[in-house]
């Protein structure tokens, strides 16, 4: 499958942020427009003649803008655009260092994504991302479903998330978190009128101990469970901490099995920043024609 935009050749980097996978393009010279990227997303996030890997998002890295070192445009595989992607942001920082856009020995980097400014640094081999405080938190909502209402929470970290402890969904889910039918459970919530018109990502978690939880996320725009979800990890950590289920920082184990760590910075008991830390790597790069 080939998208005909003049058969431009470009180098594509395939990256993993804790098992959350991305197709990434250095767009400083390519000049791919947002509209073109929307059309490309479905192709470049699918395995086909043009692209060898199925990934969970497309990112374009652009040059500096104002006080920022670089900018990132993130697209879901369905072409939707404008939401924050935590693991994507961490991958963008890693690639920006590899490409020489930023100096790898700097203390802190600033980049733009989803209309906001984010900061990041390297923590050993990991990338640590600092997010602004949540736009909103509702720690106690009830979602009416066919199998009965379930207790949940809602967090907006420039990406909308429903957060559900599996113990609060036992009236619908009989299996434990590893075997639960997340897709069947999540789709009615993802499209629920409570979260219209944008819809919501659905996070199902289980507490393993006071510093560890297991998390599965169904992501809108991907319309599937992903290997990991950064903003979902941050949202879940916030809710589990507010409920007294964990102490921060908390280790979060996603389906990929590659953990990330989430934390918050508080001032006078209010969140002033959220932290997401974990590995980011390039697992392949190709020159392809688009």
C-alpha positions as CSV (number, residue, x, y, z in Angstrom):
1,X,0.0,0.0,0.0
2,X,1.4,3.4,-1.0
3,X,0.2,6.9,-0.3
4,X,0.9,9.0,-3.4
5,X,2.3,12.4,-2.2
6,X,5.0,12.8,-4.9
7,X,6.9,9.7,-3.7
8,X,9.0,11.6,-1.2
9,X,11.7,9.5,0.5
10,X,12.2,9.9,4.2
11,X,13.9,8.2,7.0
12,X,11.5,6.6,9.5
13,X,12.6,5.6,13.1
14,X,10.7,2.8,14.8
15,X,10.7,3.4,18.6
16,X,9.5,1.7,21.7
17,X,8.7,3.5,25.0
18,X,8.3,0.7,27.5
19,X,6.6,-1.4,24.8
20,X,4.4,1.5,23.5
21,X,5.5,1.6,19.8
22,X,5.8,4.6,17.5
23,X,6.7,5.5,13.9
24,X,8.8,8.7,14.1
25,X,9.9,11.1,11.4
26,X,12.4,14.0,11.7
27,X,10.2,16.6,10.0
28,X,12.6,19.6,10.2
29,X,13.4,19.3,6.4
30,X,10.6,17.1,5.2
31,X,7.9,19.6,5.9
32,X,5.1,17.1,6.2
33,X,1.9,19.1,6.9
34,X,-0.6,18.2,9.6
35,X,-3.2,17.2,7.0
36,X,-0.7,15.0,5.2
37,X,0.3,13.4,8.4
38,X,-3.3,12.6,9.3
39,X,-3.6,10.8,6.0
40,X,-0.3,9.1,6.5
41,X,-1.0,7.9,10.0
42,X,-3.0,4.8,9.1
43,X,-0.4,3.7,6.6
44,X,2.7,4.4,8.7
45,X,1.2,2.7,11.8
46,X,0.3,-0.4,9.8
47,X,2.4,-3.2,8.4
48,X,2.2,-3.0,4.6
49,X,4.3,-2.6,1.5
50,X,5.4,0.9,2.5
51,X,5.9,0.3,6.2
52,X,7.3,-2.9,7.8
53,X,5.9,-2.5,11.3
54,X,2.5,-2.0,13.0
55,X,2.9,0.7,15.6
56,X,0.6,2.6,18.0
57,X,1.2,6.2,16.9
58,X,2.9,8.5,14.4
59,X,5.1,11.4,15.5
60,X,6.7,14.2,13.6
61,X,9.6,16.0,15.3
62,X,10.1,19.7,14.3
63,X,12.6,22.3,15.1
64,X,12.7,24.7,18.0
65,X,9.9,27.1,18.7
66,X,10.2,30.0,21.1
67,X,11.5,28.8,24.5
68,X,11.2,25.1,23.4
69,X,14.1,23.0,22.1
70,X,11.8,21.2,19.6
71,X,8.2,20.4,18.9
72,X,6.3,17.1,18.5
73,X,3.1,16.4,16.6
74,X,1.4,13.1,17.6
75,X,-1.2,11.2,15.6
76,X,-3.1,8.1,16.5
77,X,-3.3,5.4,13.8
78,X,-6.8,6.6,12.9
79,X,-5.4,10.1,12.1
80,X,-6.7,11.8,15.2
81,X,-4.4,14.5,16.5
82,X,-4.0,16.8,19.5
83,X,-3.7,14.5,22.5
84,X,-0.6,14.2,24.7
85,X,1.3,10.9,24.5
86,X,3.6,10.3,27.5
87,X,5.7,7.4,26.2
88,X,5.7,9.1,22.8
89,X,7.1,12.3,24.4
90,X,9.9,10.2,26.0
91,X,10.7,8.6,22.7
92,X,10.8,12.0,21.0
93,X,13.4,13.2,23.6
94,X,15.6,10.1,23.0
95,X,15.5,10.6,19.2
96,X,16.1,14.4,19.5
97,X,19.3,13.6,21.4
98,X,20.3,11.0,18.8
99,X,19.7,13.4,16.0
100,X,21.7,16.2,17.7
101,X,18.6,18.4,18.1
102,X,19.4,18.6,21.8
103,X,22.7,18.1,23.6
104,X,22.5,14.8,25.5
105,X,24.3,16.2,28.6
106,X,21.9,19.1,29.3
107,X,20.1,19.1,32.6
108,X,16.6,19.7,31.2
109,X,14.9,19.9,27.8
110,X,11.7,21.7,26.8
111,X,9.4,20.6,24.0
112,X,6.0,21.4,22.7
113,X,3.3,18.8,22.3
114,X,-0.5,18.8,22.3
115,X,-0.5,22.6,22.8
116,X,1.5,22.5,26.0
117,X,5.1,22.7,27.1
118,X,6.8,19.7,28.6
119,X,10.2,19.1,30.2
120,X,12.4,16.1,30.3
121,X,15.8,14.8,31.3
122,X,17.8,11.7,31.1
123,X,17.9,9.5,34.3
124,X,20.6,7.0,33.5
125,X,19.4,5.0,30.5
126,X,15.8,6.1,31.1
127,X,14.0,9.3,30.0
128,X,12.1,11.2,32.7
129,X,9.2,13.3,31.5
130,X,7.7,16.1,33.5
131,X,4.0,16.9,32.8
132,X,1.9,19.9,33.9
133,X,-0.7,19.2,36.6
134,X,-3.8,17.5,35.4
135,X,-6.4,19.6,33.7
136,X,-9.0,18.0,35.8
137,X,-9.5,15.1,38.2
138,X,-12.8,13.5,39.3
139,X,-11.9,10.7,41.7
140,X,-15.3,9.3,42.2
141,X,-17.6,8.7,39.2
142,X,-20.2,6.0,38.4
143,X,-20.4,4.6,34.9
144,X,-23.7,2.9,34.1
145,X,-23.2,-0.2,31.9
146,X,-25.4,-3.0,30.8
147,X,-23.9,-5.3,33.5
148,X,-24.4,-2.6,36.2
149,X,-22.7,0.6,37.3
150,X,-19.0,0.6,38.1
151,X,-17.0,2.9,40.3
152,X,-14.3,4.8,38.4
153,X,-12.3,8.0,38.2
154,X,-11.6,10.5,35.4
155,X,-8.3,12.2,34.8
156,X,-7.4,14.7,32.0
157,X,-3.7,15.1,31.5
158,X,-4.1,16.6,28.0
159,X,-5.4,13.1,27.3
160,X,-8.7,11.8,28.7
161,X,-8.6,8.7,30.9
162,X,-11.1,6.6,32.8
163,X,-9.4,4.7,35.6
164,X,-10.9,1.6,37.1
165,X,-9.6,-0.7,39.8
166,X,-10.5,-4.3,38.7
167,X,-12.0,-4.9,42.1
168,X,-14.7,-2.3,41.2
169,X,-15.6,-4.2,38.1
170,X,-16.1,-7.7,39.4
171,X,-19.9,-7.5,38.6
172,X,-18.8,-7.4,34.9
173,X,-15.3,-9.0,34.8
174,X,-14.9,-12.4,36.5
175,X,-11.4,-13.1,35.3
176,X,-8.3,-11.5,36.9
177,X,-6.5,-8.7,35.2
178,X,-4.2,-10.8,33.0
179,X,-7.1,-12.9,31.5
180,X,-9.9,-10.2,31.5
181,X,-11.5,-9.3,28.2
182,X,-10.3,-5.7,28.3
183,X,-11.5,-4.8,24.8
184,X,-15.1,-6.1,25.4
185,X,-15.1,-4.3,28.7
186,X,-13.6,-1.0,27.5
187,X,-15.5,-0.3,24.2
188,X,-18.8,0.7,25.9
189,X,-16.8,3.0,28.3
190,X,-14.6,4.4,25.5
191,X,-17.8,5.5,23.6
192,X,-20.0,6.3,26.7
193,X,-22.1,9.4,26.5
194,X,-20.5,10.5,29.8
195,X,-17.3,11.2,27.9
196,X,-18.7,12.6,24.6
197,X,-17.7,14.0,22.3
198,X,-14.0,13.1,22.6
199,X,-14.4,9.7,24.2
200,X,-12.0,8.3,26.7
201,X,-9.0,6.0,27.2
202,X,-9.9,3.1,29.5
203,X,-7.4,2.0,32.2
204,X,-7.9,-1.2,34.2
205,X,-5.5,-1.7,37.1
206,X,-4.7,-4.1,39.9
207,X,-2.7,-3.3,43.0
208,X,0.2,-5.8,43.5
209,X,1.6,-4.0,46.6
210,X,2.0,-0.5,48.0
211,X,4.6,0.5,45.4
212,X,3.6,-1.7,42.4
213,X,0.5,-2.0,40.2
214,X,-0.4,-3.8,37.0
215,X,-2.1,-1.8,34.2
216,X,-3.9,-2.5,31.0
217,X,-5.1,0.4,28.7
218,X,-7.5,0.5,25.8
219,X,-6.6,3.6,23.8
220,X,-8.9,5.6,21.7
221,X,-7.5,6.4,18.3
222,X,-5.7,3.1,18.3
223,X,-9.0,1.3,19.2
224,X,-7.1,-1.5,20.8
225,X,-5.1,-2.4,23.9
226,X,-1.6,-1.0,23.7
227,X,1.7,-2.4,25.0
228,X,1.9,0.5,27.4
229,X,0.3,3.9,28.0
230,X,2.3,6.8,29.5
231,X,-0.5,9.2,30.2
232,X,-2.6,6.3,31.4
233,X,0.1,5.3,33.8
234,X,0.3,8.8,35.2
235,X,-3.5,9.0,35.5
236,X,-3.7,5.7,37.3
237,X,-0.9,6.5,39.7
238,X,-2.6,9.7,40.7
239,X,-5.9,8.0,41.4
240,X,-4.4,5.0,43.2
241,X,-2.4,7.4,45.3
242,X,-5.5,9.6,46.2
243,X,-7.3,6.4,47.2
244,X,-4.4,5.4,49.5
245,X,-3.8,2.2,47.5
246,X,-0.2,3.0,46.7
247,X,2.6,5.3,47.8
248,X,4.4,7.3,45.1
249,X,6.6,6.8,43.2
250,X,4.8,3.7,41.9
251,X,6.1,1.0,39.6
252,X,3.6,0.3,36.8
253,X,3.8,-3.0,34.8
254,X,2.0,-2.8,31.5
255,X,1.2,-5.6,29.1
256,X,4.7,-5.4,27.5
257,X,6.2,-6.3,30.9
258,X,8.5,-3.3,30.6
259,X,7.9,-1.2,33.7
260,X,7.6,2.6,34.0
261,X,7.5,4.7,37.1
262,X,5.0,7.5,37.9
263,X,5.2,10.2,40.6
264,X,3.9,13.7,41.4
265,X,5.5,16.8,42.7
266,X,3.3,18.5,45.3
267,X,3.2,22.0,46.8
268,X,0.8,22.6,49.6
269,X,-0.9,19.3,48.8
270,X,-1.6,20.3,45.2
271,X,0.0,18.6,42.2
272,X,2.3,21.0,40.4
273,X,3.9,18.4,38.1
274,X,3.6,14.8,37.2
275,X,6.5,12.5,36.4
276,X,6.8,9.5,34.0
277,X,10.0,7.7,33.8
278,X,11.1,4.6,31.8
279,X,13.1,3.3,28.8
280,X,12.9,4.5,25.3
281,X,14.7,3.0,22.3
282,X,15.0,2.9,18.5
283,X,14.5,-0.7,17.4
284,X,14.9,0.0,13.7
285,X,15.2,2.7,11.1
286,X,14.4,2.6,7.3
287,X,14.3,4.9,4.3
288,X,10.8,4.6,2.9
289,X,8.9,6.2,0.1
290,X,5.7,8.0,0.8
